[in-house]
Amino acid sequence: MADVTVEKMITEIMTHHDWSQQEFADHFKIQASQVTRWLKGKTRPNYDNLMMITDAYNKIKTA
């Protein structure tokens, strides 16, 4: 299985739900500016946020 980047997971989750960055942030109870930094590769999510993103990504891939 190919590696999937955080940026790709976030983008696919947002596309699947038709969410903006703000809606993604609201859903995961994080700041929209943090999502922007993740998407630009400037920072990485902490462990807890990465697990939430990974779980959401896996759910849409197995749905």
TISEPA-25426 format. One record per residue (C-alpha): x, y, z; residue number from 1; residue in one letter. Coordinates in pm, 1 decimal. Layout:
! residues N
+----------+----------+----------+-----+------+
|        x |        y |        z | seq | type |
+----------+----------+----------+-----+------+
|        X |        Y |        Z | NUM |    A |
...
+----------+----------+----------+-----+------+
//
This chain:
! residues 63
+----------+----------+----------+-----+------+
|        x |        y |        z | seq | type |
+----------+----------+----------+-----+------+
|      0.0 |      0.0 |      0.0 |   1 |    M |
|    133.6 |    341.1 |    -92.0 |   2 |    A |
|    207.5 |    598.6 |    173.9 |   3 |    D |
|    -61.4 |    861.7 |    210.3 |   4 |    V |
|     37.7 |   1209.6 |    321.3 |   5 |    T |
|   -144.5 |   1411.3 |    583.1 |   6 |    V |
|   -219.9 |   1667.5 |    314.7 |   7 |    E |
|   -380.7 |   1403.0 |     94.0 |   8 |    K |
|   -589.3 |   1263.5 |    380.4 |   9 |    M |
|   -717.4 |   1609.6 |    475.3 |  10 |    I |
|   -793.0 |   1698.2 |    113.7 |  11 |    T |
|   -981.9 |   1373.6 |     55.0 |  12 |    E |
|  -1183.5 |   1411.6 |    376.3 |  13 |    I |
|  -1273.5 |   1769.5 |    281.3 |  14 |    M |
|  -1370.4 |   1663.5 |    -72.1 |  15 |    T |
|  -1576.1 |   1366.5 |     48.6 |  16 |    H |
|  -1778.9 |   1582.5 |    286.9 |  17 |    H |
|  -1773.7 |   1893.3 |     65.9 |  18 |    D |
|  -1613.9 |   2085.2 |    353.7 |  19 |    W |
|  -1415.9 |   2405.2 |    352.4 |  20 |    S |
|  -1102.9 |   2428.4 |    566.4 |  21 |    Q |
|  -1311.5 |   2607.4 |    829.1 |  22 |    Q |
|  -1573.0 |   2330.2 |    830.3 |  23 |    E |
|  -1297.7 |   2068.9 |    860.5 |  24 |    F |
|  -1148.7 |   2262.8 |   1152.1 |  25 |    A |
|  -1486.7 |   2302.9 |   1320.6 |  26 |    D |
|  -1559.9 |   1930.9 |   1289.5 |  27 |    H |
|  -1228.2 |   1833.4 |   1448.7 |  28 |    F |
|  -1236.2 |   2120.4 |   1701.0 |  29 |    K |
|   -911.3 |   2276.3 |   1582.1 |  30 |    I |
|   -819.3 |   2615.6 |   1441.5 |  31 |    Q |
|   -855.7 |   2672.8 |   1066.7 |  32 |    A |
|   -508.8 |   2827.3 |   1059.7 |  33 |    S |
|   -371.7 |   2494.1 |   1182.4 |  34 |    Q |
|   -537.8 |   2314.5 |    891.0 |  35 |    V |
|   -380.7 |   2565.9 |    652.5 |  36 |    T |
|    -35.1 |   2500.7 |    799.0 |  37 |    R |
|    -85.4 |   2124.3 |    766.2 |  38 |    W |
|   -201.4 |   2153.6 |    405.6 |  39 |    L |
|     99.9 |   2369.1 |    319.3 |  40 |    K |
|    333.8 |   2123.9 |    491.9 |  41 |    G |
|    456.7 |   2389.7 |    735.7 |  42 |    K |
|    367.1 |   2185.0 |   1043.9 |  43 |    T |
|    241.8 |   1836.5 |   1120.3 |  44 |    R |
|    -53.2 |   1734.7 |   1337.3 |  45 |    P |
|     23.3 |   1608.7 |   1685.3 |  46 |    N |
|    -39.3 |   1242.4 |   1758.5 |  47 |    Y |
|   -401.0 |   1285.5 |   1871.6 |  48 |    D |
|   -496.4 |   1496.6 |   1570.6 |  49 |    N |
|   -316.5 |   1260.0 |   1334.7 |  50 |    L |
|   -514.8 |    968.0 |   1477.0 |  51 |    M |
|   -844.3 |   1159.2 |   1430.5 |  52 |    M |
|   -753.5 |   1244.8 |   1070.2 |  53 |    I |
|   -639.5 |    890.2 |    995.4 |  54 |    T |
|   -957.4 |    743.5 |   1144.4 |  55 |    D |
|  -1177.9 |    977.8 |    938.5 |  56 |    A |
|   -977.2 |    901.4 |    625.2 |  57 |    Y |
|  -1004.9 |    525.4 |    677.7 |  58 |    N |
|  -1381.0 |    553.6 |    731.5 |  59 |    K |
|  -1435.6 |    725.7 |    396.7 |  60 |    I |
|  -1209.2 |    476.6 |    220.8 |  61 |    K |
|  -1396.3 |    175.8 |    357.9 |  62 |    T |
|  -1745.8 |    321.9 |    326.3 |  63 |    A |
+----------+----------+----------+-----+------+
//
